Amino acid sequence: MAQEKKKMSVVQLTIITAINMMGSGIIMLPTNLAQVGTMSILSWIVTAGGAMCLAYAFSRAGMYTRNSGGMGGYAQYSYGKAGSFMANYTYGVSLVIANAAIAISAVGYFDVLFHLHMSPVGVALATIFTLWLATVMNFGGARITGQISTFTVWGVIIPVVVISLAGWFFFSGHLYAASWNPHNMGFFKGISNSISITLWAFLGLESASANMDSVENPKKNVPIAVLGGTIGAAVMYIVSTNVMQGIVPNAKLAASNAPFGVAFSQMFTPMVGNIVMGLMIISCFGSLLGWQFTIAEVFRSSAHEGYFPKIFGKTIANGTPIIGMIIITVLQSLLALMTISPSLSKQFTILVNLAVVTNVIPYLLSMGALKTMQLDAKVSASARRTTNIIATIASLYSLYALYAVGFEELAYGALVTFAGWTLYGFVSHKFDLSKTN
């Protein structure tokens, strides 16, 4: 009984799920959404629906699986070791790319706060410095990283909550309506152009069921918490970004490298805007710190599975995979140089689209494996039917998200994914391919 009391309630898990999703993904969203206009709210509605289907399906997978390894373990049910490898590989690549985008977000706010007006090359170099600083700070181990990240996340959450509530006192319905479709896009094109950036905000929802062993009555409460957390994050995303578009003129918002700072400056004073920018820089760096460690852990566990080179599995006395961290940061540094663009926002968008493409691949593999997983777990036919329908909708949404990122980014993501099959060929001899589970 004492052990049961220590477990989280469904409310606590719901809050944690929402906070984990919000992280630093939101801080550049208003700028990118403003490039479409306020009609981007339609993309939010589509993505929120798709994200809830994905979240529900992942909560089911977390309860039914007998395999470890997250999405790689899920994929193994239907696609064997090759599918498991591809899920781990593409997920690892997506995290490498996503962290470069998070670093650029921090650089953008830093640039505006200190009036640096960095060139595209300067942005890339500052991004590389930020990535290396986060990597070196992770050498102290997981405990220190976790403590810092847990504290810094409030630097994003507090401004988002404040603008979602207080922003309505500064909201102009006329300004919002005038910003509906500033570039005269077609209805479908307008929605598609902001699908990838809205999905970016929800990346990480697949980890929401990771705490199932720490919550009371997990079979009932995990799906409730995952869906509740996803809905909560969606509400905060939609309200904060849309109220901002009724406060700041669209052209000004679309050109900003620090949209929340601009909004708070207009609502209150430039000093308040600077404080918010400072909070978001701290929060963004804290998120980067945590995710850099997480990436190294993903590569380490994949090395232990035999998927990645053994060097990624080497750790020092405190359990930190330093060599893997260094290799990953070198790759991110090259990525920052390869994606140099005329504007910080453009470079951020390129990285976000690439991260979405590679992250959606393990989503599709996981959704495709759910039927086999449920049959293996002897789930009732009626329960299977509901989950399979929702997983199918989640798959259709994921395919639409791939289409919406654009064919150039899709082509680059496809090349990275196709390369995975060759890489799997180098390690496939290690596995007994007659055993898929």
C-alpha distance (Angstrom), angle and dihedral (degrees) to the residues before:
residue distance angle dihedral
M1 . . .
A2 3.79 . .
Q3 3.77 89.8 .
E4 3.80 91.3 50.1
K5 3.81 91.5 54.0
K6 3.80 90.5 57.2
K7 3.79 91.5 60.3
M8 3.80 121.9 100.3
S9 3.77 121.7 -101.4
V10 3.79 120.2 -125.7
V11 3.84 89.6 -104.1
Q12 3.81 92.5 54.3
L13 3.80 92.5 48.1
T14 3.82 90.8 47.7
I15 3.82 91.3 54.1
I16 3.81 92.3 46.4
T17 3.81 90.7 49.1
A18 3.82 92.4 52.4
I19 3.81 93.2 46.1
N20 3.80 92.6 48.4
M21 3.78 90.4 53.9
M22 3.78 96.1 46.7
G23 3.80 97.9 53.8
S24 3.79 111.5 127.9
G25 3.81 98.1 -38.6
I26 3.79 94.0 100.9
I27 3.79 102.9 54.7
M28 3.84 97.4 85.7
L29 3.81 96.1 30.8
P30 3.83 97.9 94.9
T31 3.81 91.6 57.7
N32 3.78 93.7 51.9
L33 3.80 93.8 42.1
A34 3.81 90.6 50.5
Q35 3.80 88.4 60.8
V36 3.80 86.4 66.9
G37 3.80 97.5 34.9
T38 3.78 133.7 -128.0
M39 3.80 89.6 -50.2
S40 3.82 83.3 81.3
I41 3.82 85.0 87.7
L42 3.82 85.0 80.6
S43 3.81 88.9 59.7
W44 3.80 89.1 51.2
I45 3.80 90.5 54.5
V46 3.83 92.6 49.1
T47 3.81 92.9 45.3
A48 3.80 94.0 45.0
G49 3.81 88.7 55.3
G50 3.79 92.4 46.9
A51 3.81 92.1 45.7
M52 3.80 91.8 51.9
C53 3.81 90.8 51.8
L54 3.81 90.2 49.5
A55 3.81 91.6 46.0
Y56 3.80 92.5 50.8
A57 3.80 92.4 47.4
F58 3.81 91.8 49.4
S59 3.80 91.0 49.1
R60 3.83 88.2 55.2
A61 3.80 92.3 46.2
G62 3.79 91.1 51.3
M63 3.79 90.5 57.0
Y64 3.80 99.0 42.3
T65 3.80 102.2 42.9
R66 3.79 123.8 102.3
N67 3.80 91.4 -173.6
S68 3.78 126.1 88.8
G69 3.79 123.6 -141.5
G70 3.81 102.7 73.0
M71 3.81 114.3 -118.2
G72 3.81 91.4 3.5
G73 3.80 88.9 57.4
Y74 3.80 91.3 47.6
A75 3.82 93.6 49.9
Q76 3.79 91.2 50.8
Y77 3.81 91.5 70.6
S78 3.81 93.7 68.7
Y79 3.79 104.8 15.9
G80 3.80 104.0 34.8
K81 3.78 123.7 -143.2
A82 3.82 92.1 -32.3
G83 3.81 90.8 59.0
S84 3.79 91.4 44.3
F85 3.80 90.1 52.0
M86 3.80 92.8 48.3
A87 3.81 91.9 49.7
N88 3.81 91.7 50.7
Y89 3.79 93.1 42.5
T90 3.81 97.9 48.9
Y91 3.81 92.1 41.5
G92 3.82 90.2 51.8
V93 3.82 91.2 48.8
S94 3.81 91.8 48.3
L95 3.82 91.2 53.3
V96 3.80 91.4 49.9
I97 3.81 89.5 53.6
A98 3.81 95.1 40.8
N99 3.79 92.5 54.8
A100 3.77 90.9 54.2
A101 3.82 87.0 55.1
I102 3.83 91.0 49.6
A103 3.81 89.7 51.3
I104 3.81 90.6 51.5
S105 3.82 89.2 52.2
A106 3.81 90.1 56.3
V107 3.81 91.1 46.8
G108 3.82 91.0 50.9
Y109 3.80 93.3 55.2
F110 3.82 91.3 43.1
D111 3.80 90.4 51.7
V112 3.82 92.7 53.2
L113 3.82 95.2 41.2
F114 3.81 93.0 55.3
H115 3.85 97.0 32.0
L116 3.81 92.5 -123.4
H117 3.84 98.4 148.5
M118 3.80 91.9 -156.2
S119 3.79 121.6 -159.0
P120 3.83 119.7 -122.4
V121 3.81 89.4 -97.8
G122 3.81 89.7 47.9
V123 3.81 90.0 52.5
A124 3.81 90.5 51.9
L125 3.81 92.9 48.8
A126 3.82 92.2 46.5
T127 3.82 88.9 49.6
I128 3.81 90.6 52.1
F129 3.81 91.0 49.3
T130 3.83 90.6 50.0
L131 3.81 91.8 50.3
W132 3.81 92.7 49.9
L133 3.81 92.4 46.2
A134 3.82 90.1 53.7
T135 3.80 90.8 47.3
V136 3.81 94.8 50.6
M137 3.81 91.4 47.1
N138 3.82 88.1 55.5
F139 3.80 92.0 62.1
G140 3.82 87.7 87.4
G141 3.79 91.8 71.0
A142 3.80 141.9 -108.1
R143 3.80 97.9 -63.1
I144 3.81 95.4 60.9
T145 3.81 92.0 41.9
G146 3.82 91.3 51.2
Q147 3.80 93.4 49.7
I148 3.81 92.7 50.6
S149 3.82 94.6 45.8
T150 3.82 93.2 47.8
F151 3.80 90.0 55.4
T152 3.82 100.4 40.4
V153 3.83 96.7 51.0
W154 3.81 88.5 77.6
G155 3.81 88.5 67.3
V156 3.82 87.1 75.3
I157 3.79 100.2 32.0
I158 3.83 96.5 54.2
P159 3.85 96.0 53.4
V160 3.82 90.7 43.7
V161 3.81 92.0 52.2
V162 3.82 92.4 44.5
I163 3.81 94.8 50.9
S164 3.82 90.9 44.0
L165 3.81 90.2 57.0
A166 3.82 107.0 26.5
G167 3.80 95.9 32.6
W168 3.80 92.0 78.3
F169 3.82 90.0 70.2
F170 3.82 87.9 63.6
F171 3.79 97.2 36.6
S172 3.81 120.4 123.6
G173 3.80 115.9 -158.4
H174 3.81 89.5 -165.5
L175 3.82 92.2 54.7
Y176 3.80 90.8 47.0
A177 3.81 92.8 50.4
A178 3.82 92.0 46.2
S179 3.81 89.2 55.2
W180 3.80 95.2 51.9
N181 3.81 98.1 108.7
P182 3.82 110.1 -5.3
H183 3.81 94.2 168.2
N184 3.82 96.6 44.5
M185 3.80 94.4 -120.3
G186 3.77 121.7 176.1
F187 3.80 115.6 -101.1
F188 3.81 96.1 -107.2
K189 3.81 93.7 40.6
G190 3.80 91.3 50.6
I191 3.80 91.5 54.6
S192 3.81 93.9 43.1
N193 3.81 94.0 49.2
S194 3.79 92.0 64.1
I195 3.81 101.1 34.1
S196 3.81 94.8 93.6
I197 3.81 93.9 48.9
T198 3.82 91.6 49.8
L199 3.82 92.1 46.9
W200 3.81 88.0 50.5
A201 3.79 88.0 64.1
F202 3.81 90.9 59.2
L203 3.80 98.8 44.7
G204 3.78 107.5 125.4
L205 3.81 95.1 44.0
E206 3.81 86.9 116.3
S207 3.81 89.0 70.7
A208 3.81 92.7 55.3
S209 3.81 92.6 94.3
A210 3.81 93.1 52.6
N211 3.82 91.3 98.1
M212 3.80 95.8 58.5
D213 3.82 92.0 117.5
S214 3.80 90.3 55.5
V215 3.80 100.1 53.3
E216 3.79 132.3 79.9
N217 3.83 115.8 -105.0
P218 3.84 94.2 -1.7
K219 3.83 97.1 -170.2
K220 3.80 89.7 62.3
N221 3.81 102.8 27.3
V222 3.82 103.2 42.3
P223 3.84 94.3 64.0
I224 3.82 89.8 44.3
A225 3.81 92.3 49.9
V226 3.81 94.1 44.0
L227 3.80 93.4 49.7
G228 3.80 92.5 39.7
G229 3.79 92.1 49.0
T230 3.81 91.7 47.8
I231 3.81 91.6 49.0
G232 3.81 90.4 46.8
A233 3.80 92.7 50.8
A234 3.82 90.4 45.4
V235 3.81 91.8 52.8
M236 3.82 91.7 49.6
Y237 3.82 91.8 47.0
I238 3.79 95.0 47.3
V239 3.81 96.6 43.2
S240 3.83 97.2 44.2
T241 3.81 96.8 46.0
N242 3.80 94.5 42.7
V243 3.80 96.9 45.8
M244 3.80 87.3 50.9
Q245 3.80 90.2 55.7
G246 3.78 88.1 57.8
I247 3.82 91.6 51.7
V248 3.82 105.0 43.1
P249 3.83 122.6 47.0
N250 3.79 110.5 -105.1
A251 3.82 96.4 -120.2
K252 3.81 91.6 51.3
L253 3.79 92.2 48.0
A254 3.81 93.4 47.2
A255 3.81 91.3 52.9
S256 3.81 96.7 47.0
N257 3.80 126.3 106.3
A258 3.83 90.0 -164.6
P259 3.83 107.7 37.5
F260 3.81 97.2 169.9
G261 3.80 90.3 51.6
V262 3.81 90.3 51.8
A263 3.81 91.6 49.1
F264 3.81 95.3 49.5
S265 3.81 90.8 45.5
Q266 3.79 89.6 55.0
M267 3.82 93.6 44.0
F268 3.80 95.8 46.9
T269 3.81 125.5 -7.8
P270 3.83 136.5 -43.9
M271 3.81 87.5 -105.9
V272 3.81 90.9 59.8
G273 3.79 88.9 47.0
N274 3.81 89.9 53.1
I275 3.82 91.4 50.0
V276 3.81 90.5 51.6
M277 3.80 90.7 48.9
G278 3.80 89.8 50.6
L279 3.81 90.9 50.2
M280 3.77 91.6 49.8
I281 3.80 93.7 48.4
I282 3.81 89.1 53.3
S283 3.80 91.8 46.0
C284 3.77 93.7 46.1
F285 3.79 91.8 50.3
G286 3.81 90.7 47.4
S287 3.80 89.4 52.3
L288 3.80 90.1 47.4
L289 3.80 89.6 50.9
G290 3.79 92.2 53.8
W291 3.79 95.1 43.8
Q292 3.82 93.7 48.3
F293 3.80 88.0 57.7
T294 3.81 91.2 44.5
I295 3.81 91.8 52.8
A296 3.79 91.0 51.9
E297 3.82 89.3 49.9
V298 3.83 91.4 50.5
F299 3.81 89.7 52.0
R300 3.82 91.4 44.5
S301 3.80 93.6 52.6
S302 3.80 90.3 45.1
A303 3.82 89.1 52.3
H304 3.81 89.5 52.8
E305 3.81 89.2 51.2
G306 3.79 87.6 55.4
Y307 3.81 94.3 -112.8
F308 3.81 100.4 108.2
P309 3.85 129.7 39.6
K310 3.81 113.9 -75.5
I311 3.80 91.3 -117.3
F312 3.82 89.4 76.0
G313 3.80 89.0 59.8
K314 3.80 96.4 57.0
T315 3.82 115.0 108.0
I316 3.79 137.4 -179.3
A317 3.83 125.6 -125.0
N318 3.84 94.9 -74.8
G319 3.81 92.1 51.1
T320 3.81 96.1 -104.1
P321 3.83 115.0 143.1
I322 3.81 94.0 -140.5
I323 3.81 97.8 166.1
G324 3.80 90.6 51.8
M325 3.81 90.7 48.5
I326 3.80 91.4 52.9
I327 3.82 93.3 49.4
I328 3.81 91.4 47.7
T329 3.81 92.1 49.7
V330 3.81 91.0 49.9
L331 3.81 88.1 54.9
Q332 3.80 91.0 48.3
S333 3.80 90.6 49.5
L334 3.81 90.3 54.1
L335 3.81 89.2 47.6
A336 3.82 91.0 52.9
L337 3.81 89.6 52.8
M338 3.82 94.4 44.4
T339 3.83 93.7 52.7
I340 3.83 98.4 47.9
S341 3.81 105.8 147.9
P342 3.82 138.3 -179.4
S343 3.80 90.6 -99.9
L344 3.79 135.9 27.2
S345 3.80 90.0 -124.8
K346 3.81 91.2 54.7
Q347 3.82 92.3 50.7
F348 3.81 89.8 47.6
T349 3.82 90.6 51.8
I350 3.81 93.3 50.2
L351 3.81 91.2 52.1
V352 3.81 92.8 44.8
N353 3.81 91.9 51.9
L354 3.81 91.9 49.1
A355 3.82 90.6 47.6
V356 3.82 91.0 50.4
V357 3.83 93.1 49.6
T358 3.80 94.4 51.3
N359 3.83 93.5 40.8
V360 3.80 93.9 52.2
I361 3.84 92.1 58.7
P362 3.84 94.4 70.8
Y363 3.82 88.1 42.3
L364 3.81 89.7 59.2
L365 3.81 92.6 44.8
S366 3.81 90.6 50.7
M367 3.80 93.6 48.3
G368 3.81 90.6 48.7
A369 3.80 91.5 52.9
L370 3.81 97.0 52.0
K371 3.81 96.7 89.0
T372 3.81 93.0 53.2
M373 3.79 90.3 43.5
Q374 3.81 91.6 53.9
L375 3.79 93.0 46.9
D376 3.80 89.0 51.5
A377 3.83 89.9 50.4
K378 3.84 90.5 47.5
V379 3.81 93.0 -123.4
S380 3.81 114.3 179.3
A381 3.80 118.1 -95.6
S382 3.83 94.1 -115.2
A383 3.83 92.9 50.8
R384 3.82 90.4 46.4
R385 3.79 91.3 51.6
T386 3.82 93.3 54.5
T387 3.80 93.7 46.3
N388 3.81 93.1 45.4
I389 3.81 92.3 51.6
I390 3.80 91.7 50.1
A391 3.84 91.5 45.1
T392 3.82 89.5 51.5
I393 3.82 91.3 52.3
A394 3.82 89.0 47.9
S395 3.82 89.5 51.5
L396 3.81 92.6 49.9
Y397 3.80 89.8 50.1
S398 3.83 90.2 49.0
L399 3.81 91.0 51.8
Y400 3.81 90.0 49.1
A401 3.82 89.3 51.0
L402 3.82 89.4 53.8
Y403 3.79 90.3 51.5
A404 3.80 92.3 46.3
V405 3.82 96.6 56.0
G406 3.80 90.0 70.9
F407 3.77 132.5 -105.3
E408 3.81 96.5 -91.9
E409 3.80 94.4 56.2
L410 3.82 89.9 39.3
A411 3.81 89.6 54.1
Y412 3.82 92.6 51.3
G413 3.79 90.9 46.6
A414 3.81 90.2 48.2
L415 3.82 91.4 52.2
V416 3.80 90.2 52.7
T417 3.81 90.5 47.5
F418 3.81 94.1 47.0
A419 3.80 89.7 50.6
G420 3.81 86.1 60.4
W421 3.81 91.1 68.7
T422 3.80 90.5 57.7
L423 3.80 90.9 46.5
Y424 3.81 90.2 50.3
G425 3.79 88.6 54.4
F426 3.80 88.6 63.0
V427 3.83 92.7 57.5
S428 3.82 104.2 27.7
H429 3.81 92.3 94.0
K430 3.81 88.3 70.7
F431 3.78 93.4 67.6
D432 3.77 134.5 70.8
L433 3.78 97.0 -124.1
S434 3.80 91.9 -163.3
K435 3.82 88.1 70.6
T436 3.79 111.8 68.5
N437 3.83 98.3 167.7
